[in-house]
Amino acid sequence: MKDMTILIGGFLTGLLLFLGTIGISFDWFTKESIDAFVVLFAAGAALFINIYAVWKNTYVSKKGKVQDRALKRQNLK
């Protein structure tokens, strides 16, 4: 996942340099905004992975379903 965020940051930085070379500039598209987007992307990806893991372990896997039923029987859930 870290590699993906580095690739996205590199692509956006390259895009910023390309646009600057051909004379197109946006006030909001800076190195700082790219860094902020990369941090946001990494946090969003981590959140998605964790939500998927919880969903899969709770509702999809046999072990998760058995554990869920056992916890409900013992009034722990």
All heavy atoms as a GROMACS GRO file, in nm:
protein
  609
    1MET      N    1   0.083  -0.118   0.000
    1MET     CA    2   0.000   0.000   0.000
    1MET      C    3   0.088   0.126   0.000
    1MET      O    4   0.053   0.224  -0.064
    1MET     CB    5  -0.091  -0.001   0.122
    1MET     CG    6  -0.164   0.128   0.136
    1MET     SD    7  -0.326   0.115   0.194
    1MET     CE    8  -0.300   0.169   0.359
    2LYS      N    9   0.198   0.119   0.074
    2LYS     CA   10   0.288   0.234   0.077
    2LYS      C   11   0.341   0.264  -0.063
    2LYS      O   12   0.354   0.380  -0.101
    2LYS     CB   13   0.402   0.206   0.174
    2LYS     CG   14   0.498   0.320   0.190
    2LYS     CD   15   0.607   0.286   0.290
    2LYS     CE   16   0.705   0.401   0.302
    2LYS     NZ   17   0.814   0.368   0.394
    3ASP      N   18   0.367   0.158  -0.139
    3ASP     CA   19   0.416   0.177  -0.275
    3ASP      C   20   0.314   0.248  -0.363
    3ASP      O   21   0.350   0.333  -0.445
    3ASP     CB   22   0.453   0.042  -0.338
    3ASP     CG   23   0.568  -0.025  -0.265
    3ASP    OD1   24   0.647   0.046  -0.201
    3ASP    OD2   25   0.578  -0.148  -0.273
    4MET      N   26   0.187   0.215  -0.345
    4MET     CA   27   0.082   0.279  -0.424
    4MET      C   28   0.073   0.428  -0.394
    4MET      O   29   0.057   0.510  -0.484
    4MET     CB   30  -0.053   0.213  -0.398
    4MET     CG   31  -0.069   0.078  -0.462
    4MET     SD   32  -0.063   0.084  -0.641
    4MET     CE   33  -0.213   0.171  -0.676
    5THR      N   34   0.083   0.465  -0.266
    5THR     CA   35   0.075   0.606  -0.231
    5THR      C   36   0.195   0.683  -0.285
    5THR      O   37   0.182   0.797  -0.329
    5THR     CB   38   0.063   0.626  -0.079
    5THR    OG1   39   0.172   0.563  -0.014
    5THR    CG2   40  -0.066   0.569  -0.026
    6ILE      N   41   0.312   0.618  -0.284
    6ILE     CA   42   0.431   0.683  -0.341
    6ILE      C   43   0.413   0.702  -0.492
    6ILE      O   44   0.448   0.808  -0.546
    6ILE     CB   45   0.557   0.601  -0.309
    6ILE    CG1   46   0.587   0.609  -0.159
    6ILE    CG2   47   0.677   0.649  -0.390
    6ILE    CD1   48   0.695   0.515  -0.112
    7LEU      N   49   0.359   0.602  -0.560
    7LEU     CA   50   0.335   0.614  -0.704
    7LEU      C   51   0.235   0.726  -0.735
    7LEU      O   52   0.255   0.803  -0.830
    7LEU     CB   53   0.285   0.482  -0.761
    7LEU     CG   54   0.388   0.372  -0.774
    7LEU    CD1   55   0.321   0.241  -0.815
    7LEU    CD2   56   0.495   0.409  -0.875
    8ILE      N   57   0.129   0.734  -0.657
    8ILE     CA   58   0.029   0.839  -0.681
    8ILE      C   59   0.089   0.977  -0.655
    8ILE      O   60   0.068   1.071  -0.733
    8ILE     CB   61  -0.096   0.815  -0.594
    8ILE    CG1   62  -0.172   0.694  -0.649
    8ILE    CG2   63  -0.186   0.938  -0.592
    8ILE    CD1   64  -0.286   0.649  -0.563
    9GLY      N   65   0.167   0.990  -0.548
    9GLY     CA   66   0.233   1.116  -0.520
    9GLY      C   67   0.331   1.155  -0.630
    9GLY      O   68   0.339   1.271  -0.671
   10GLY      N   69   0.405   1.057  -0.679
   10GLY     CA   70   0.498   1.083  -0.789
   10GLY      C   71   0.427   1.125  -0.916
   10GLY      O   72   0.471   1.216  -0.987
   11PHE      N   73   0.315   1.059  -0.946
   11PHE     CA   74   0.238   1.095  -1.065
   11PHE      C   75   0.184   1.238  -1.055
   11PHE      O   76   0.193   1.315  -1.149
   11PHE     CB   77   0.122   0.996  -1.086
   11PHE     CG   78   0.028   1.039  -1.195
   11PHE    CD1   79   0.064   1.024  -1.328
   11PHE    CD2   80  -0.095   1.097  -1.165
   11PHE    CE1   81  -0.021   1.065  -1.430
   11PHE    CE2   82  -0.180   1.138  -1.265
   11PHE     CZ   83  -0.144   1.121  -1.398
   12LEU      N   84   0.128   1.271  -0.938
   12LEU     CA   85   0.073   1.406  -0.921
   12LEU      C   86   0.182   1.512  -0.926
   12LEU      O   87   0.161   1.621  -0.982
   12LEU     CB   88  -0.005   1.415  -0.791
   12LEU     CG   89  -0.137   1.338  -0.787
   12LEU    CD1   90  -0.199   1.343  -0.649
   12LEU    CD2   91  -0.233   1.387  -0.893
   13THR      N   92   0.298   1.481  -0.871
   13THR     CA   93   0.410   1.576  -0.878
   13THR      C   94   0.455   1.593  -1.023
   13THR      O   95   0.481   1.705  -1.068
   13THR     CB   96   0.527   1.527  -0.791
   13THR    OG1   97   0.482   1.514  -0.656
   13THR    CG2   98   0.645   1.624  -0.796
   14GLY      N   99   0.463   1.483  -1.098
   14GLY     CA  100   0.497   1.492  -1.239
   14GLY      C  101   0.394   1.572  -1.317
   14GLY      O  102   0.429   1.651  -1.405
   15LEU      N  103   0.268   1.552  -1.285
   15LEU     CA  104   0.161   1.628  -1.350
   15LEU      C  105   0.174   1.776  -1.319
   15LEU      O  106   0.158   1.860  -1.408
   15LEU     CB  107   0.024   1.575  -1.304
   15LEU     CG  108  -0.099   1.639  -1.365
   15LEU    CD1  109  -0.103   1.616  -1.515
   15LEU    CD2  110  -0.225   1.585  -1.300
   16LEU      N  111   0.206   1.810  -1.194
   16LEU     CA  112   0.226   1.950  -1.155
   16LEU      C  113   0.340   2.012  -1.236
   16LEU      O  114   0.328   2.123  -1.289
   16LEU     CB  115   0.256   1.959  -1.005
   16LEU     CG  116   0.293   2.097  -0.950
   16LEU    CD1  117   0.176   2.192  -0.961
   16LEU    CD2  118   0.340   2.085  -0.807
   17LEU      N  119   0.451   1.940  -1.249
   17LEU     CA  120   0.565   1.991  -1.325
   17LEU      C  121   0.532   2.004  -1.474
   17LEU      O  122   0.570   2.102  -1.539
   17LEU     CB  123   0.687   1.901  -1.304
   17LEU     CG  124   0.742   1.898  -1.162
   17LEU    CD1  125   0.851   1.794  -1.149
   17LEU    CD2  126   0.792   2.035  -1.121
   18PHE      N  127   0.460   1.907  -1.529
   18PHE     CA  128   0.421   1.913  -1.670
   18PHE      C  129   0.331   2.033  -1.697
   18PHE      O  130   0.352   2.108  -1.792
   18PHE     CB  131   0.350   1.784  -1.711
   18PHE     CG  132   0.289   1.791  -1.847
   18PHE    CD1  133   0.368   1.787  -1.961
   18PHE    CD2  134   0.151   1.802  -1.863
   18PHE    CE1  135   0.312   1.795  -2.087
   18PHE    CE2  136   0.094   1.810  -1.988
   18PHE     CZ  137   0.175   1.806  -2.101
   19LEU      N  138   0.231   2.051  -1.613
   19LEU     CA  139   0.140   2.164  -1.632
   19LEU      C  140   0.213   2.297  -1.619
   19LEU      O  141   0.184   2.392  -1.693
   19LEU     CB  142   0.023   2.156  -1.533
   19LEU     CG  143  -0.076   2.041  -1.557
   19LEU    CD1  144  -0.178   2.036  -1.444
   19LEU    CD2  145  -0.143   2.051  -1.691
   20GLY      N  146   0.308   2.303  -1.525
   20GLY     CA  147   0.388   2.425  -1.510
   20GLY      C  148   0.474   2.451  -1.633
   20GLY      O  149   0.493   2.566  -1.674
   21THR      N  150   0.524   2.346  -1.696
   21THR     CA  151   0.608   2.361  -1.815
   21THR      C  152   0.530   2.417  -1.933
   21THR      O  153   0.582   2.499  -2.009
   21THR     CB  154   0.669   2.224  -1.854
   21THR    OG1  155   0.745   2.175  -1.745
   21THR    CG2  156   0.758   2.235  -1.974
   22ILE      N  157   0.405   2.375  -1.947
   22ILE     CA  158   0.327   2.424  -2.061
   22ILE      C  159   0.249   2.551  -2.026
   22ILE      O  160   0.170   2.599  -2.107
   22ILE     CB  161   0.232   2.314  -2.116
   22ILE    CG1  162   0.131   2.267  -2.011
   22ILE    CG2  163   0.312   2.198  -2.171
   22ILE    CD1  164   0.027   2.172  -2.066
   23GLY      N  165   0.271   2.604  -1.907
   23GLY     CA  166   0.213   2.734  -1.872
   23GLY      C  167   0.078   2.728  -1.806
   23GLY      O  168   0.012   2.831  -1.792
   24ILE      N  169   0.034   2.614  -1.765
   24ILE     CA  170  -0.095   2.602  -1.696
   24ILE      C  171  -0.068   2.591  -1.547
   24ILE      O  172   0.012   2.507  -1.503
   24ILE     CB  173  -0.174   2.478  -1.744
   24ILE    CG1  174  -0.204   2.489  -1.893
   24ILE    CG2  175  -0.302   2.462  -1.664
   24ILE    CD1  176  -0.267   2.365  -1.952
   25SER      N  177  -0.132   2.676  -1.470
   25SER     CA  178  -0.113   2.667  -1.325
   25SER      C  179  -0.246   2.688  -1.254
   25SER      O  180  -0.332   2.761  -1.301
   25SER     CB  181  -0.011   2.770  -1.278
   25SER     OG  182  -0.061   2.901  -1.297
   26PHE      N  183  -0.260   2.618  -1.146
   26PHE     CA  184  -0.376   2.632  -1.059
   26PHE      C  185  -0.324   2.676  -0.923
   26PHE      O  186  -0.225   2.621  -0.873
   26PHE     CB  187  -0.452   2.500  -1.046
   26PHE     CG  188  -0.503   2.446  -1.177
   26PHE    CD1  189  -0.435   2.346  -1.245
   26PHE    CD2  190  -0.620   2.496  -1.231
   26PHE    CE1  191  -0.483   2.296  -1.365
   26PHE    CE2  192  -0.668   2.446  -1.352
   26PHE     CZ  193  -0.599   2.346  -1.418
   27ASP      N  194  -0.390   2.770  -0.861
   27ASP     CA  195  -0.344   2.818  -0.731
   27ASP      C  196  -0.350   2.710  -0.624
   27ASP      O  197  -0.267   2.705  -0.534
   27ASP     CB  198  -0.428   2.938  -0.685
   27ASP     CG  199  -0.408   3.060  -0.774
   27ASP    OD1  200  -0.301   3.068  -0.838
   27ASP    OD2  201  -0.497   3.145  -0.779
   28TRP      N  202  -0.446   2.622  -0.634
   28TRP     CA  203  -0.466   2.520  -0.532
   28TRP      C  204  -0.382   2.395  -0.557
   28TRP      O  205  -0.368   2.311  -0.469
   28TRP     CB  206  -0.613   2.480  -0.524
   28TRP     CG  207  -0.669   2.437  -0.657
   28TRP    CD1  208  -0.730   2.518  -0.749
   28TRP    CD2  209  -0.666   2.307  -0.713
   28TRP    NE1  210  -0.765   2.444  -0.859
   28TRP    CE2  211  -0.727   2.314  -0.840
   28TRP    CE3  212  -0.618   2.184  -0.670
   28TRP    CZ2  213  -0.741   2.203  -0.923
   28TRP    CZ3  214  -0.632   2.073  -0.754
   28TRP    CH2  215  -0.693   2.084  -0.878
   29PHE      N  216  -0.324   2.378  -0.676
   29PHE     CA  217  -0.248   2.258  -0.710
   29PHE      C  218  -0.100   2.284  -0.685
   29PHE      O  219  -0.026   2.326  -0.772
   29PHE     CB  220  -0.274   2.220  -0.856
   29PHE     CG  221  -0.227   2.082  -0.894
   29PHE    CD1  222  -0.263   1.972  -0.818
   29PHE    CD2  223  -0.149   2.062  -1.006
   29PHE    CE1  224  -0.222   1.845  -0.853
   29PHE    CE2  225  -0.107   1.936  -1.042
   29PHE     CZ  226  -0.144   1.827  -0.965
   30THR      N  227  -0.057   2.260  -0.561
   30THR     CA  228   0.080   2.286  -0.521
   30THR      C  229   0.140   2.158  -0.463
   30THR      O  230   0.072   2.057  -0.446
   30THR     CB  231   0.085   2.396  -0.414
   30THR    OG1  232   0.014   2.350  -0.298
   30THR    CG2  233   0.024   2.526  -0.463
   31LYS      N  234   0.267   2.164  -0.431
   31LYS     CA  235   0.334   2.050  -0.368
   31LYS      C  236   0.268   2.016  -0.235
   31LYS      O  237   0.252   1.898  -0.202
   31LYS     CB  238   0.483   2.082  -0.349
   31LYS     CG  239   0.563   1.973  -0.286
   31LYS     CD  240   0.574   1.853  -0.376
   31LYS     CE  241   0.663   1.748  -0.310
   31LYS     NZ  242   0.621   1.613  -0.338
   32GLU      N  243   0.226   2.116  -0.162
   32GLU     CA  244   0.160   2.093  -0.033
   32GLU      C  245   0.025   2.024  -0.051
   32GLU      O  246  -0.012   1.936   0.026
   32GLU     CB  247   0.142   2.224   0.044
   32GLU     CG  248   0.272   2.284   0.095
   32GLU     CD  249   0.348   2.359  -0.013
   32GLU    OE1  250   0.286   2.401  -0.112
   32GLU    OE2  251   0.470   2.374   0.003
   33SER      N  252  -0.050   2.065  -0.154
   33SER     CA  253  -0.181   2.000  -0.177
   33SER      C  254  -0.162   1.856  -0.223
   33SER      O  255  -0.242   1.770  -0.189
   33SER     CB  256  -0.264   2.080  -0.277
   33SER     OG  257  -0.208   2.076  -0.406
   34ILE      N  258  -0.056   1.830  -0.299
   34ILE     CA  259  -0.027   1.693  -0.342
   34ILE      C  260   0.007   1.608  -0.220
   34ILE      O  261  -0.043   1.495  -0.206
   34ILE     CB  262   0.087   1.690  -0.446
   34ILE    CG1  263   0.038   1.751  -0.577
   34ILE    CG2  264   0.138   1.548  -0.467
   34ILE    CD1  265   0.148   1.771  -0.679
   35ASP      N  266   0.092   1.660  -0.130
   35ASP     CA  267   0.127   1.585  -0.010
   35ASP      C  268   0.004   1.557   0.076
   35ASP      O  269  -0.013   1.447   0.129
   35ASP     CB  270   0.230   1.662   0.072
   35ASP     CG  271   0.367   1.668   0.004
   35ASP    OD1  272   0.392   1.585  -0.086
   35ASP    OD2  273   0.447   1.756   0.040
   36ALA      N  274  -0.084   1.656   0.087
   36ALA     CA  275  -0.207   1.638   0.164
   36ALA      C  276  -0.297   1.532   0.101
   36ALA      O  277  -0.356   1.450   0.171
   36ALA     CB  278  -0.282   1.770   0.177
   37PHE      N  279  -0.306   1.532  -0.032
   37PHE     CA  280  -0.387   1.432  -0.100
   37PHE      C  281  -0.330   1.292  -0.080
   37PHE      O  282  -0.406   1.196  -0.060
   37PHE     CB  283  -0.396   1.463  -0.250
   37PHE     CG  284  -0.473   1.359  -0.326
   37PHE    CD1  285  -0.610   1.354  -0.320
   37PHE    CD2  286  -0.407   1.263  -0.401
   37PHE    CE1  287  -0.682   1.257  -0.389
   37PHE    CE2  288  -0.477   1.166  -0.470
   37PHE     CZ  289  -0.614   1.163  -0.463
   38VAL      N  290  -0.199   1.278  -0.084
   38VAL     CA  291  -0.136   1.148  -0.065
   38VAL      C  292  -0.165   1.096   0.076
   38VAL      O  293  -0.196   0.978   0.094
   38VAL     CB  294   0.016   1.155  -0.094
   38VAL    CG1  295   0.087   1.030  -0.048
   38VAL    CG2  296   0.040   1.178  -0.242
   39VAL      N  297  -0.158   1.183   0.175
   39VAL     CA  298  -0.191   1.143   0.312
   39VAL      C  299  -0.337   1.102   0.322
   39VAL      O  300  -0.371   0.999   0.383
   39VAL     CB  301  -0.158   1.257   0.412
   39VAL    CG1  302  -0.216   1.228   0.549
   39VAL    CG2  303  -0.009   1.278   0.420
   40LEU      N  304  -0.425   1.178   0.260
   40LEU     CA  305  -0.568   1.145   0.260
   40LEU      C  306  -0.593   1.012   0.190
   40LEU      O  307  -0.670   0.929   0.237
   40LEU     CB  308  -0.648   1.256   0.192
   40LEU     CG  309  -0.798   1.233   0.181
   40LEU    CD1  310  -0.862   1.236   0.319
   40LEU    CD2  311  -0.861   1.337   0.091
   41PHE      N  312  -0.526   0.988   0.078
   41PHE     CA  313  -0.541   0.863   0.005
   41PHE      C  314  -0.496   0.745   0.091
   41PHE      O  315  -0.564   0.642   0.097
   41PHE     CB  316  -0.462   0.867  -0.126
   41PHE     CG  317  -0.466   0.738  -0.201
   41PHE    CD1  318  -0.576   0.703  -0.276
   41PHE    CD2  319  -0.359   0.649  -0.195
   41PHE    CE1  320  -0.581   0.583  -0.345
   41PHE    CE2  321  -0.363   0.529  -0.262
   41PHE     CZ  322  -0.474   0.496  -0.338
   42ALA      N  323  -0.382   0.758   0.157
   42ALA     CA  324  -0.330   0.650   0.242
   42ALA      C  325  -0.426   0.621   0.357
   42ALA      O  326  -0.453   0.504   0.388
   42ALA     CB  327  -0.192   0.686   0.295
   43ALA      N  328  -0.480   0.725   0.419
   43ALA     CA  329  -0.575   0.706   0.528
   43ALA      C  330  -0.704   0.641   0.479
   43ALA      O  331  -0.759   0.553   0.544
   43ALA     CB  332  -0.605   0.839   0.595
   44GLY      N  333  -0.752   0.685   0.363
   44GLY     CA  334  -0.873   0.625   0.306
   44GLY      C  335  -0.853   0.480   0.269
   44GLY      O  336  -0.941   0.396   0.292
   45ALA      N  337  -0.738   0.447   0.213
   45ALA     CA  338  -0.709   0.308   0.178
   45ALA      C  339  -0.701   0.221   0.302
   45ALA      O  340  -0.754   0.109   0.305
   45ALA     CB  341  -0.580   0.300   0.097
   46ALA      N  342  -0.637   0.271   0.407
   46ALA     CA  343  -0.628   0.195   0.532
   46ALA      C  344  -0.766   0.175   0.593
   46ALA      O  345  -0.798   0.065   0.642
   46ALA     CB  346  -0.537   0.267   0.631
   47LEU      N  347  -0.850   0.277   0.589
   47LEU     CA  348  -0.986   0.265   0.640
   47LEU      C  349  -1.064   0.161   0.561
   47LEU      O  350  -1.133   0.076   0.618
   47LEU     CB  351  -1.057   0.400   0.634
   47LEU     CG  352  -1.204   0.400   0.677
   47LEU    CD1  353  -1.215   0.369   0.826
   47LEU    CD2  354  -1.269   0.534   0.646
   48PHE      N  355  -1.054   0.164   0.429
   48PHE     CA  356  -1.125   0.066   0.345
   48PHE      C  357  -1.080  -0.075   0.376
   48PHE      O  358  -1.162  -0.166   0.388
   48PHE     CB  359  -1.102   0.099   0.197
   48PHE     CG  360  -1.162  -0.003   0.105
   48PHE    CD1  361  -1.298  -0.006   0.081
   48PHE    CD2  362  -1.082  -0.098   0.044
   48PHE    CE1  363  -1.353  -0.102  -0.003
   48PHE    CE2  364  -1.136  -0.194  -0.040
   48PHE     CZ  365  -1.272  -0.195  -0.063
   49ILE      N  366  -0.949  -0.096   0.390
   49ILE     CA  367  -0.897  -0.230   0.419
   49ILE      C  368  -0.948  -0.279   0.553
   49ILE      O  369  -0.989  -0.396   0.567
   49ILE     CB  370  -0.743  -0.229   0.414
   49ILE    CG1  371  -0.697  -0.213   0.269
   49ILE    CG2  372  -0.685  -0.356   0.475
   49ILE    CD1  373  -0.550  -0.185   0.254
   50ASN      N  374  -0.950  -0.192   0.654
   50ASN     CA  375  -0.999  -0.233   0.786
   50ASN      C  376  -1.148  -0.262   0.785
   50ASN      O  377  -1.193  -0.358   0.848
   50ASN     CB  378  -0.965  -0.126   0.889
   50ASN     CG  379  -0.819  -0.125   0.924
   50ASN    OD1  380  -0.754  -0.229   0.926
   50ASN    ND2  381  -0.765  -0.008   0.949
   51ILE      N  382  -1.225  -0.180   0.716
   51ILE     CA  383  -1.370  -0.205   0.708
   51ILE      C  384  -1.396  -0.337   0.637
   51ILE      O  385  -1.479  -0.417   0.681
   51ILE     CB  386  -1.441  -0.089   0.637
   51ILE    CG1  387  -1.445   0.033   0.728
   51ILE    CG2  388  -1.582  -0.128   0.593
   51ILE    CD1  389  -1.497   0.158   0.661
   52TYR      N  390  -1.324  -0.365   0.530
   52TYR     CA  391  -1.340  -0.491   0.458
   52TYR      C  392  -1.304  -0.609   0.548
   52TYR      O  393  -1.375  -0.710   0.550
   52TYR     CB  394  -1.254  -0.492   0.332
   52TYR     CG  395  -1.255  -0.626   0.263
   52TYR    CD1  396  -1.366  -0.669   0.192
   52TYR    CD2  397  -1.146  -0.712   0.272
   52TYR    CE1  398  -1.370  -0.792   0.131
   52TYR    CE2  399  -1.148  -0.836   0.211
   52TYR     CZ  400  -1.260  -0.876   0.140
   52TYR     OH  401  -1.262  -1.000   0.081
   53ALA      N  402  -1.194  -0.598   0.623
   53ALA     CA  403  -1.152  -0.708   0.710
   53ALA      C  404  -1.256  -0.736   0.818
   53ALA      O  405  -1.288  -0.852   0.845
   53ALA     CB  406  -1.017  -0.675   0.774
   54VAL      N  407  -1.311  -0.631   0.877
   54VAL     CA  408  -1.414  -0.649   0.979
   54VAL      C  409  -1.538  -0.711   0.918
   54VAL      O  410  -1.597  -0.805   0.973
   54VAL     CB  411  -1.448  -0.515   1.048
   54VAL    CG1  412  -1.573  -0.526   1.132
   54VAL    CG2  413  -1.330  -0.469   1.132
   55TRP      N  414  -1.580  -0.662   0.803
   55TRP     CA  415  -1.700  -0.716   0.736
   55TRP      C  416  -1.680  -0.863   0.702
   55TRP      O  417  -1.767  -0.945   0.728
   55TRP     CB  418  -1.729  -0.635   0.611
   55TRP     CG  419  -1.840  -0.693   0.527
   55TRP    CD1  420  -1.973  -0.684   0.550
   55TRP    CD2  421  -1.824  -0.773   0.410
   55TRP    NE1  422  -2.042  -0.753   0.453
   55TRP    CE2  423  -1.953  -0.808   0.365
   55TRP    CE3  424  -1.714  -0.817   0.338
   55TRP    CZ2  425  -1.974  -0.886   0.253
   55TRP    CZ3  426  -1.735  -0.894   0.224
   55TRP    CH2  427  -1.864  -0.928   0.184
   56LYS      N  428  -1.566  -0.896   0.645
   56LYS     CA  429  -1.540  -1.034   0.604
   56LYS      C  430  -1.535  -1.126   0.725
   56LYS      O  431  -1.593  -1.234   0.723
   56LYS     CB  432  -1.409  -1.042   0.527
   56LYS     CG  433  -1.380  -1.181   0.478
   56LYS     CD  434  -1.251  -1.188   0.401
   56LYS     CE  435  -1.230  -1.331   0.358
   56LYS     NZ  436  -1.097  -1.376   0.375
   57ASN      N  437  -1.466  -1.085   0.830
   57ASN     CA  438  -1.453  -1.171   0.947
   57ASN      C  439  -1.583  -1.185   1.024
   57ASN      O  440  -1.605  -1.283   1.093
   57ASN     CB  441  -1.344  -1.117   1.041
   57ASN     CG  442  -1.207  -1.137   0.983
   57ASN    OD1  443  -1.184  -1.227   0.904
   57ASN    ND2  444  -1.114  -1.052   1.022
   58THR      N  445  -1.672  -1.087   1.011
   58THR     CA  446  -1.797  -1.092   1.085
   58THR      C  447  -1.908  -1.161   1.008
   58THR      O  448  -1.984  -1.240   1.064
   58THR     CB  449  -1.842  -0.949   1.122
   58THR    OG1  450  -1.737  -0.886   1.195
   58THR    CG2  451  -1.967  -0.951   1.206
   59TYR      N  452  -1.919  -1.132   0.880
   59TYR     CA  453  -2.037  -1.176   0.806
   59TYR      C  454  -2.011  -1.280   0.698
   59TYR      O  455  -2.105  -1.343   0.652
   59TYR     CB  456  -2.104  -1.055   0.740
   59TYR     CG  457  -2.150  -0.953   0.840
   59TYR    CD1  458  -2.083  -0.833   0.854
   59TYR    CD2  459  -2.259  -0.978   0.922
   59TYR    CE1  460  -2.124  -0.738   0.947
   59TYR    CE2  461  -2.300  -0.885   1.015
   59TYR     CZ  462  -2.233  -0.766   1.026
   59TYR     OH  463  -2.273  -0.674   1.118
   60VAL      N  464  -1.889  -1.301   0.656
   60VAL     CA  465  -1.864  -1.388   0.542
   60VAL      C  466  -1.798  -1.519   0.582
   60VAL      O  467  -1.843  -1.626   0.541
   60VAL     CB  468  -1.777  -1.315   0.436
   60VAL    CG1  469  -1.741  -1.407   0.322
   60VAL    CG2  470  -1.849  -1.193   0.385
   61SER      N  471  -1.694  -1.513   0.662
   61SER     CA  472  -1.619  -1.636   0.692
   61SER      C  473  -1.698  -1.726   0.786
   61SER      O  474  -1.774  -1.680   0.872
   61SER     CB  475  -1.483  -1.602   0.753
   61SER     OG  476  -1.499  -1.551   0.883
   62LYS      N  477  -1.678  -1.857   0.772
   62LYS     CA  478  -1.747  -1.953   0.859
   62LYS      C  479  -1.705  -1.933   1.004
   62LYS      O  480  -1.787  -1.938   1.094
   62LYS     CB  481  -1.715  -2.096   0.815
   62LYS     CG  482  -1.786  -2.139   0.691
   62LYS     CD  483  -1.757  -2.284   0.662
   62LYS     CE  484  -1.833  -2.329   0.539
   62LYS     NZ  485  -1.811  -2.471   0.511
   63LYS      N  486  -1.577  -1.910   1.023
   63LYS     CA  487  -1.526  -1.891   1.159
   63LYS      C  488  -1.591  -1.768   1.223
   63LYS      O  489  -1.630  -1.771   1.340
   63LYS     CB  490  -1.375  -1.874   1.156
   63LYS     CG  491  -1.312  -1.862   1.291
   63LYS     CD  492  -1.161  -1.849   1.280
   63LYS     CE  493  -1.099  -1.829   1.416
   63LYS     NZ  494  -0.953  -1.810   1.408
   64GLY      N  495  -1.607  -1.662   1.146
   64GLY     CA  496  -1.670  -1.541   1.198
   64GLY      C  497  -1.816  -1.564   1.232
   64GLY      O  498  -1.865  -1.514   1.334
   65LYS      N  499  -1.887  -1.639   1.148
   65LYS     CA  500  -2.028  -1.666   1.175
   65LYS      C  501  -2.044  -1.752   1.300
   65LYS      O  502  -2.133  -1.727   1.382
   65LYS     CB  503  -2.092  -1.735   1.055
   65LYS     CG  504  -2.112  -1.644   0.937
   65LYS     CD  505  -2.174  -1.721   0.821
   65LYS     CE  506  -2.190  -1.631   0.700
   65LYS     NZ  507  -2.249  -1.703   0.587
   66VAL      N  508  -1.958  -1.855   1.314
   66VAL     CA  509  -1.965  -1.942   1.431
   66VAL      C  510  -1.935  -1.861   1.557
   66VAL      O  511  -2.003  -1.874   1.659
   66VAL     CB  512  -1.866  -2.060   1.415
   66VAL    CG1  513  -1.851  -2.137   1.545
   66VAL    CG2  514  -1.912  -2.152   1.304
   67GLN      N  515  -1.835  -1.778   1.549
   67GLN     CA  516  -1.799  -1.696   1.664
   67GLN      C  517  -1.911  -1.598   1.699
   67GLN      O  518  -1.942  -1.578   1.817
   67GLN     CB  519  -1.670  -1.621   1.635
   67GLN     CG  520  -1.614  -1.546   1.753
   67GLN     CD  521  -1.485  -1.476   1.720
   67GLN    OE1  522  -1.459  -1.441   1.605
   67GLN    NE2  523  -1.401  -1.456   1.820
   68ASP      N  524  -1.974  -1.542   1.598
   68ASP     CA  525  -2.084  -1.448   1.621
   68ASP      C  526  -2.200  -1.518   1.691
   68ASP      O  527  -2.257  -1.464   1.787
   68ASP     CB  528  -2.129  -1.389   1.488
   68ASP     CG  529  -2.232  -1.279   1.505
   68ASP    OD1  530  -2.208  -1.190   1.590
   68ASP    OD2  531  -2.334  -1.281   1.433
   69ARG      N  532  -2.236  -1.638   1.646
   69ARG     CA  533  -2.344  -1.713   1.710
   69ARG      C  534  -2.309  -1.749   1.854
   69ARG      O  535  -2.393  -1.741   1.944
   69ARG     CB  536  -2.377  -1.838   1.629
   69ARG     CG  537  -2.456  -1.811   1.504
   69ARG     CD  538  -2.513  -1.939   1.445
   69ARG     NE  539  -2.410  -2.031   1.400
   69ARG     CZ  540  -2.359  -2.036   1.277
   69ARG    NH1  541  -2.404  -1.953   1.184
   69ARG    NH2  542  -2.267  -2.124   1.244
   70ALA      N  543  -2.184  -1.789   1.877
   70ALA     CA  544  -2.142  -1.825   2.013
   70ALA      C  545  -2.148  -1.705   2.106
   70ALA      O  546  -2.193  -1.717   2.221
   70ALA     CB  547  -2.000  -1.883   2.010
   71LEU      N  548  -2.108  -1.590   2.059
   71LEU     CA  549  -2.113  -1.469   2.142
   71LEU      C  550  -2.257  -1.430   2.172
   71LEU      O  551  -2.290  -1.387   2.284
   71LEU     CB  552  -2.041  -1.353   2.073
   71LEU     CG  553  -1.889  -1.364   2.068
   71LEU    CD1  554  -1.832  -1.253   1.980
   71LEU    CD2  555  -1.830  -1.357   2.207
   72LYS      N  556  -2.346  -1.447   2.075
   72LYS     CA  557  -2.488  -1.413   2.097
   72LYS      C  558  -2.551  -1.509   2.197
   72LYS      O  559  -2.633  -1.470   2.280
   72LYS     CB  560  -2.564  -1.414   1.964
   72LYS     CG  561  -2.535  -1.293   1.880
   72LYS     CD  562  -2.613  -1.295   1.750
   72LYS     CE  563  -2.578  -1.172   1.668
   72LYS     NZ  564  -2.642  -1.174   1.537
   73ARG      N  565  -2.514  -1.638   2.189
   73ARG     CA  566  -2.568  -1.736   2.284
   73ARG      C  567  -2.526  -1.705   2.427
   73ARG      O  568  -2.601  -1.729   2.522
   73ARG     CB  569  -2.522  -1.878   2.247
   73ARG     CG  570  -2.609  -1.945   2.144
   73ARG     CD  571  -2.577  -2.093   2.138
   73ARG     NE  572  -2.434  -2.114   2.112
   73ARG     CZ  573  -2.383  -2.152   1.996
   73ARG    NH1  574  -2.463  -2.180   1.896
   73ARG    NH2  575  -2.254  -2.167   1.980
   74GLN      N  576  -2.407  -1.653   2.442
   74GLN     CA  577  -2.354  -1.622   2.576
   74GLN      C  578  -2.389  -1.480   2.620
   74GLN      O  579  -2.340  -1.433   2.722
   74GLN     CB  580  -2.202  -1.642   2.577
   74GLN     CG  581  -2.161  -1.783   2.551
   74GLN     CD  582  -2.009  -1.795   2.535
   74GLN    OE1  583  -1.936  -1.699   2.551
   74GLN    NE2  584  -1.964  -1.915   2.500
   75ASN      N  585  -2.473  -1.412   2.541
   75ASN     CA  586  -2.514  -1.274   2.569
   75ASN      C  587  -2.394  -1.179   2.583
   75ASN      O  588  -2.395  -1.089   2.665
   75ASN     CB  589  -2.602  -1.266   2.694
   75ASN     CG  590  -2.736  -1.329   2.672
   75ASN    OD1  591  -2.791  -1.323   2.560
   75ASN    ND2  592  -2.790  -1.391   2.773
   76LEU      N  593  -2.292  -1.205   2.504
   76LEU     CA  594  -2.176  -1.118   2.504
   76LEU      C  595  -2.179  -1.021   2.386
   76LEU      O  596  -2.092  -0.935   2.374
   76LEU     CB  597  -2.046  -1.201   2.496
   76LEU     CG  598  -2.022  -1.291   2.619
   76LEU    CD1  599  -1.900  -1.378   2.596
   76LEU    CD2  600  -2.003  -1.206   2.743
   77LYS      N  601  -2.281  -1.035   2.305
   77LYS     CA  602  -2.293  -0.946   2.191
   77LYS      C  603  -2.436  -0.903   2.175
   77LYS      O  604  -2.528  -0.971   2.195
   77LYS     CB  605  -2.245  -1.016   2.063
   77LYS     CG  606  -2.236  -0.922   1.947
   77LYS     CD  607  -2.167  -0.989   1.832
   77LYS     CE  608  -2.161  -0.892   1.717
   77LYS     NZ  609  -2.102  -0.952   1.601
   0.00000   0.00000   0.00000
